Amino acid sequence: MHPGKPLQILEDEAEAACCPPLTERPLTAEEAERIATMFHALGNPVRLRLFSAAASHESGEACVCDISDVGVSAPTVSHHLKKLKEVGLLTSERRGTWVFYRAEPSVIDAMSQMLSRSA
């Protein structure tokens, strides 16, 4: 994967075909690399908790102040949030002094589709 280049799991309907259910057919090398990058980012327990906190927040987005209590320092939280953004699992928006994070529904849908059984 290209360092610093965001992971684009699902940009539009045409992109949906690139991430088939894992039981549908063997993945291409490109698909496997893209998906492995996402799973690698989620393989860290702190990142997984941060992603889950943002994805499950009742408003669909969470202020960093609401999700940063994961047992590590603020700079470490920032580092992990940056990694989640780099691979395209989270997006962010600065509002005044706070940053709000959102797990894009298309990313969650693509992850769900990939882990489901094909019809």
N, CA, C and O of each residue as an XYZ file, in Angstrom:
476
protein
N       0.856     -1.179      0.000
C       0.000      0.000      0.000
C       0.889      1.226      0.000
O       2.015      1.160      0.494
N       0.436      2.313     -0.524
C       1.209      3.540     -0.572
C       1.060      4.289      0.739
O      -0.053      4.662      1.110
N       2.184      4.523      1.467
C       2.092      5.235      2.750
C       1.432      6.595      2.576
O       1.723      7.325      1.629
N       0.557      6.919      3.487
C      -0.105      8.216      3.471
C      -1.257      8.322      2.495
O      -1.988      9.312      2.513
N      -1.437      7.330      1.646
C      -2.540      7.362      0.681
C      -3.764      6.727      1.321
O      -3.703      5.566      1.723
N      -4.883      7.454      1.429
C      -6.070      6.916      2.101
C      -6.625      5.683      1.405
O      -6.611      5.576      0.179
N      -7.106      4.768      2.211
C      -7.764      3.579      1.701
C      -9.152      3.981      1.240
O      -9.901      4.604      1.993
N      -9.497      3.635      0.023
C     -10.828      3.924     -0.502
C     -11.543      2.602     -0.717
O     -11.444      2.009     -1.791
N     -12.258      2.140      0.291
C     -12.943      0.856      0.197
C     -14.147      0.951     -0.725
O     -14.382      0.060     -1.541
N     -14.905      2.022     -0.598
C     -16.149      2.102     -1.346
C     -16.417      3.543     -1.732
O     -16.972      4.309     -0.944
N     -16.023      3.919     -2.949
C     -16.257      5.291     -3.393
C     -17.611      5.438     -4.060
O     -18.290      6.446     -3.867
N     -18.005      4.462     -4.829
C     -19.277      4.523     -5.539
C     -19.753      3.104     -5.807
O     -19.124      2.149     -5.351
N     -20.830      2.952     -6.523
C     -21.396      1.627     -6.776
C     -20.430      0.735     -7.551
O     -20.394     -0.473     -7.315
N     -19.656      1.297     -8.460
C     -18.700      0.502     -9.227
C     -17.635     -0.088     -8.319
O     -17.157     -1.196     -8.562
N     -17.263      0.631     -7.288
C     -16.244      0.171     -6.356
C     -16.745     -0.983     -5.504
O     -15.938     -1.771     -5.012
N     -18.056     -1.106     -5.316
C     -18.609     -2.170     -4.482
C     -18.209     -3.538     -4.999
O     -18.020     -4.463     -4.209
N     -18.074     -3.687     -6.316
C     -17.721     -4.970     -6.900
C     -16.297     -5.387     -6.547
O     -15.960     -6.565     -6.661
N     -15.472     -4.463     -6.129
C     -14.079     -4.791     -5.823
C     -13.928     -5.464     -4.480
O     -12.871     -6.033     -4.207
N     -14.939     -5.426     -3.627
C     -14.828     -5.993     -2.284
C     -15.913     -7.037     -2.071
O     -16.849     -6.822     -1.301
N     -15.786     -8.163     -2.751
C     -16.835     -9.178     -2.656
C     -16.793     -9.875     -1.308
O     -15.794     -9.793     -0.594
N     -17.874    -10.562     -0.956
C     -17.811    -11.393      0.243
C     -16.631    -12.363      0.121
O     -16.354    -12.879     -0.962
N     -15.953    -12.602      1.218
C     -14.771    -13.452      1.188
C     -15.089    -14.875      0.753
O     -14.204    -15.602      0.302
N     -16.347    -15.274      0.887
C     -16.749    -16.625      0.490
C     -17.156    -16.713     -0.976
O     -17.426    -17.804     -1.476
N     -17.204    -15.574     -1.671
C     -17.673    -15.561     -3.058
C     -16.627    -16.083     -4.035
O     -16.933    -16.889     -4.914
N     -15.396    -15.618     -3.873
C     -14.308    -15.994     -4.782
C     -12.990    -15.591     -4.127
O     -12.987    -14.798     -3.186
N     -11.895    -16.117     -4.603
C     -10.608    -15.686     -4.063
C     -10.360    -14.206     -4.391
O     -10.720    -13.731     -5.468
N      -9.757    -13.508     -3.473
C      -9.441    -12.097     -3.681
C      -8.275    -11.937     -4.648
O      -7.395    -12.796     -4.724
N      -8.277    -10.832     -5.384
C      -7.110    -10.495     -6.189
C      -6.030     -9.961     -5.255
O      -6.302     -9.660     -4.092
N      -4.829     -9.846     -5.754
C      -3.727     -9.316     -4.945
C      -4.027     -7.893     -4.487
O      -3.744     -7.539     -3.343
N      -4.595     -7.078     -5.367
C      -4.916     -5.680     -5.020
C      -6.003     -5.618     -3.949
O      -5.896     -4.845     -2.996
N      -7.045     -6.426     -4.104
C      -8.109     -6.461     -3.100
C      -7.564     -6.908     -1.750
O      -7.877     -6.315     -0.718
N      -6.754     -7.947     -1.763
C      -6.191     -8.470     -0.516
C      -5.315     -7.426      0.168
O      -5.355     -7.291      1.391
N      -4.534     -6.695     -0.598
C      -3.679     -5.662     -0.006
C      -4.513     -4.547      0.622
O      -4.220     -4.093      1.728
N      -5.543     -4.113     -0.082
C      -6.411     -3.039      0.411
C      -7.135     -3.479      1.685
O      -7.200     -2.728      2.658
N      -7.671     -4.684      1.675
C      -8.423     -5.184      2.824
C      -7.489     -5.462      3.998
O      -7.839     -5.185      5.146
N      -6.309     -6.005      3.722
C      -5.340     -6.281      4.794
C      -4.914     -5.001      5.489
O      -4.703     -5.000      6.702
N      -4.785     -3.922      4.751
C      -4.423     -2.639      5.353
C      -5.483     -2.197      6.352
O      -5.162     -1.708      7.435
N      -6.741     -2.370      5.985
C      -7.836     -2.011      6.872
C      -7.825     -2.884      8.128
O      -7.928     -2.380      9.247
N      -7.698     -4.200      7.926
C      -7.693     -5.104      9.076
C      -6.464     -4.904      9.955
O      -6.536     -5.053     11.175
N      -5.342     -4.568      9.337
C      -4.137     -4.289     10.122
C      -4.383     -3.105     11.055
O      -4.009     -3.145     12.228
N      -5.007     -2.061     10.534
C      -5.310     -0.888     11.369
C      -6.252     -1.262     12.509
O      -6.094     -0.785     13.632
N      -7.222     -2.108     12.221
C      -8.185     -2.512     13.252
C      -7.631     -3.590     14.176
O      -8.256     -3.914     15.186
N      -6.473     -4.149     13.849
C      -5.852     -5.179     14.668
C      -5.253     -4.661     15.961
O      -4.868     -5.446     16.827
N      -5.173     -3.348     16.099
C      -4.670     -2.747     17.327
C      -5.870     -2.493     18.243
O      -6.833     -1.856     17.817
N      -5.834     -2.976     19.490
C      -7.000     -2.814     20.378
C      -7.403     -1.358     20.622
O      -8.594     -1.064     20.725
N      -6.446     -0.453     20.714
C      -6.795      0.958     20.928
C      -7.491      1.516     19.702
O      -8.489      2.227     19.824
N      -6.978      1.203     18.525
C      -7.618      1.683     17.290
C      -9.005      1.089     17.137
O      -9.936      1.783     16.730
N      -9.151     -0.178     17.456
C     -10.462     -0.814     17.355
C     -11.459     -0.156     18.297
O     -12.614      0.055     17.927
N     -11.027      0.171     19.510
C     -11.915      0.856     20.456
C     -12.280      2.248     19.958
O     -13.435      2.660     20.064
N     -11.306      2.979     19.415
C     -11.586      4.323     18.898
C     -12.548      4.260     17.719
O     -13.483      5.056     17.632
N     -12.318      3.309     16.809
C     -13.205      3.157     15.662
C     -14.619      2.805     16.128
O     -15.599      3.370     15.643
N     -14.711      1.879     17.061
C     -16.006      1.474     17.596
C     -16.715      2.629     18.290
O     -17.924      2.803     18.137
N     -15.966      3.414     19.050
C     -16.566      4.557     19.762
C     -17.137      5.573     18.780
O     -18.230      6.099     18.992
N     -16.405      5.850     17.714
C     -16.909      6.802     16.716
C     -18.088      6.202     15.954
O     -19.096      6.876     15.744
N     -17.969      4.947     15.541
C     -19.018      4.305     14.742
C     -20.315      4.124     15.516
O     -21.396      4.188     14.931
N     -20.224      3.901     16.815
C     -21.427      3.631     17.598
C     -21.993      4.858     18.296
O     -23.012      4.766     18.981
N     -21.348      6.000     18.131
C     -21.826      7.206     18.800
C     -23.221      7.550     18.294
O     -23.490      7.466     17.096
N     -24.092      7.930     19.193
C     -25.505      8.120     18.848
C     -25.747      9.141     17.738
O     -26.725      9.016     17.001
N     -24.897     10.128     17.604
C     -25.102     11.135     16.568
C     -24.427     10.766     15.250
O     -24.550     11.494     14.265
N     -23.713      9.638     15.227
C     -23.018      9.233     14.012
C     -21.627      9.810     13.896
O     -20.866      9.444     13.000
N     -21.299     10.701     14.792
C     -19.950     11.262     14.856
C     -19.642     11.556     16.310
O     -20.542     11.765     17.123
N     -18.357     11.570     16.624
C     -17.973     11.764     18.013
C     -16.836     12.764     18.118
O     -15.884     12.736     17.337
N     -16.954     13.646     19.097
C     -15.887     14.576     19.407
C     -14.744     13.771     20.010
O     -14.969     12.816     20.754
N     -13.531     14.160     19.686
C     -12.384     13.465     20.262
C     -12.460     13.474     21.786
O     -11.972     12.551     22.438
N     -13.065     14.500     22.348
C     -13.204     14.578     23.806
C     -14.114     13.484     24.346
O     -14.018     13.137     25.523
N     -15.001     12.928     23.512
C     -15.923     11.876     23.941
C     -15.367     10.466     23.775
O     -15.883      9.527     24.381
N     -14.330     10.304     22.970
C     -13.839      8.955     22.683
C     -12.400      8.726     23.114
O     -11.862      7.642     22.890
N     -11.765      9.710     23.723
C     -10.335      9.604     24.012
C      -9.992      8.841     25.279
O      -8.811      8.647     25.569
N     -10.989      8.402     26.045
C     -10.727      7.669     27.283
C     -10.556      6.181     26.983
O     -11.441      5.371     27.260
N      -9.401      5.838     26.414
C      -9.118      4.448     26.050
C      -7.855      3.939     26.750
O      -7.274      2.932     26.346
N      -7.443      4.640     27.794
C      -6.334      4.166     28.607
C      -4.950      4.507     28.116
O      -3.966      3.941     28.591
N      -4.856      5.429     27.167
C      -3.547      5.873     26.685
C      -3.512      7.396     26.690
O      -4.546      8.046     26.842
N      -2.325      7.960     26.523
C      -2.164      9.410     26.558
C      -2.829     10.079     25.348
O      -3.102      9.431     24.338
N      -3.083     11.382     25.469
C      -3.694     12.148     24.382
C      -2.862     12.086     23.095
O      -3.434     11.918     22.018
N      -1.527     12.218     23.171
C      -0.749     12.104     21.932
C      -0.878     10.717     21.275
O      -0.854     10.600     20.050
N      -1.014      9.672     22.102
C      -1.178      8.326     21.552
C      -2.549      8.174     20.898
O      -2.675      7.535     19.853
N      -3.574      8.760     21.512
C      -4.904      8.761     20.899
C      -4.831      9.450     19.542
O      -5.360      8.934     18.557
N      -4.188     10.597     19.482
C      -4.049     11.339     18.213
C      -3.342     10.489     17.165
O      -3.752     10.458     16.005
N      -2.282      9.804     17.574
C      -1.546      8.935     16.653
C      -2.459      7.852     16.079
O      -2.462      7.621     14.870
N      -3.223      7.198     16.926
C      -4.104      6.125     16.461
C      -5.244      6.655     15.597
O      -5.612      6.015     14.612
N      -5.803      7.795     15.940
C      -6.854      8.385     15.106
C      -6.299      8.754     13.729
O      -6.974      8.589     12.713
N      -5.080      9.249     13.708
C      -4.434      9.590     12.427
C      -4.287      8.337     11.564
O      -4.541      8.379     10.360
N      -3.880      7.227     12.172
C      -3.732      5.972     11.427
C      -5.076      5.513     10.860
O      -5.144      5.063      9.716
N      -6.141      5.625     11.651
C      -7.469      5.241     11.177
C      -7.919      6.127     10.022
O      -8.582      5.658      9.097
N      -7.563      7.395     10.075
C      -7.883      8.303      8.967
C      -7.067      7.972      7.723
O      -7.591      8.005      6.609
N      -5.794      7.656      7.905
C      -4.919      7.358      6.770
C      -5.416      6.182      5.945
O      -5.272      6.178      4.722
N      -5.998      5.189      6.597
C      -6.492      4.025      5.865
C      -7.949      4.175      5.451
O      -8.524      3.257      4.867
N      -8.549      5.318      5.744
C      -9.900      5.610      5.283
C     -11.018      5.075      6.150
O     -12.176      5.084      5.731
N     -10.702      4.604      7.362
C     -11.754      4.084      8.236
C     -12.513      5.194      8.950
O     -13.683      5.023      9.289
N     -11.869      6.315      9.179
C     -12.518      7.472      9.803
C     -12.280      8.708      8.966
O     -11.273      8.820      8.266
N     -13.218      9.634      9.046
C     -13.026     10.979      8.516
C     -13.140     11.931      9.701
O     -13.653     11.560     10.756
N     -12.666     13.140      9.523
C     -12.738     14.087     10.631
C     -13.061     15.483     10.129
O     -12.877     15.817      8.959
N     -13.552     16.282     11.068
C     -13.860     17.687     10.782
C     -13.556     18.492     12.037
O     -14.011     18.161     13.131
N     -12.777     19.554     11.857
C     -12.450     20.434     12.980
C     -13.561     21.468     13.135
O     -13.993     22.097     12.169
N     -14.009     21.624     14.381
C     -15.008     22.640     14.718
C     -14.480     23.386     15.932
O     -14.552     22.894     17.059
N     -13.957     24.561     15.695
C     -13.345     25.323     16.777
C     -12.108     24.603     17.272
O     -11.204     24.309     16.491
N     -12.060     24.316     18.558
C     -10.890     23.637     19.119
C     -11.031     22.120     19.123
O     -10.076     21.422     19.463
N     -12.202     21.588     18.753
C     -12.438     20.150     18.806
C     -12.469     19.543     17.417
O     -12.811     20.203     16.436
N     -12.105     18.274     17.355
C     -12.174     17.519     16.110
C     -13.227     16.429     16.295
O     -13.239     15.724     17.304
N     -14.097     16.304     15.316
C     -15.151     15.300     15.336
C     -14.816     14.204     14.328
O     -14.411     14.489     13.200
N     -14.987     12.958     14.740
C     -14.659     11.801     13.914
C     -15.919     11.046     13.551
O     -16.859     10.945     14.339
N     -15.916     10.517     12.334
C     -17.066      9.781     11.811
C     -16.556      8.549     11.069
O     -15.613      8.627     10.281
N     -17.191      7.422     11.334
C     -16.971      6.226     10.530
C     -17.990      6.297      9.404
O     -19.196      6.244      9.648
N     -17.516      6.414      8.192
C     -18.427      6.565      7.071
C     -19.296      5.317      6.904
O     -18.780      4.200      6.937
N     -20.599      5.493      6.729
C     -21.488      4.336      6.549
C     -21.042      3.428      5.399
O     -21.199      2.210      5.491
N     -20.492      3.989      4.324
C     -20.058      3.162      3.194
C     -18.922      2.226      3.599
O     -18.825      1.113      3.083
N     -18.064      2.667      4.519
C     -16.969      1.824      4.991
C     -17.530      0.664      5.812
O     -17.125     -0.484      5.633
N     -18.449      0.966      6.698
C     -19.064     -0.083      7.529
C     -19.842     -1.054      6.648
O     -19.793     -2.264      6.866
N     -20.562     -0.529      5.649
C     -21.303     -1.385      4.730
C     -20.356     -2.307      3.956
O     -20.640     -3.492      3.786
N     -19.228     -1.757      3.488
C     -18.268     -2.564      2.731
C     -17.675     -3.654      3.613
O     -17.496     -4.788      3.167
N     -17.368     -3.314      4.870
C     -16.836     -4.312      5.795
C     -17.862     -5.413      6.035
O     -17.521     -6.595      6.042
N     -19.116     -5.024      6.231
C     -20.179     -6.008      6.463
C     -20.369     -6.904      5.253
O     -20.499     -8.121      5.389
N     -20.386     -6.306      4.072
C     -20.565     -7.063      2.832
C     -19.426     -8.062      2.659
O     -19.651     -9.210      2.276
N     -18.215     -7.622      2.941
C     -17.057     -8.463      2.746
C     -17.081     -9.683      3.670
O     -16.641    -10.764      3.282
N     -17.590     -9.512      4.879
C     -17.603    -10.598      5.865
C     -18.879    -11.443      5.814
O     -19.017    -12.409      6.564
N     -19.808    -11.078      4.933
C     -21.048    -11.857      4.837
C     -20.876    -12.973      3.816
O     -19.982    -12.945      2.970
N     -21.738    -13.929      3.922
C     -21.735    -15.016      2.937
C     -22.391    -14.522      1.651
O     -23.368    -13.776      1.692
N     -21.854    -14.939      0.520
C     -22.468    -14.546     -0.743
C     -23.782    -15.302     -0.920
O     -23.971    -16.389     -0.374
N     -24.673    -14.707     -1.686
C     -26.005    -15.301     -1.856
C     -25.975    -16.517     -2.736
O     -27.015    -17.131     -2.976
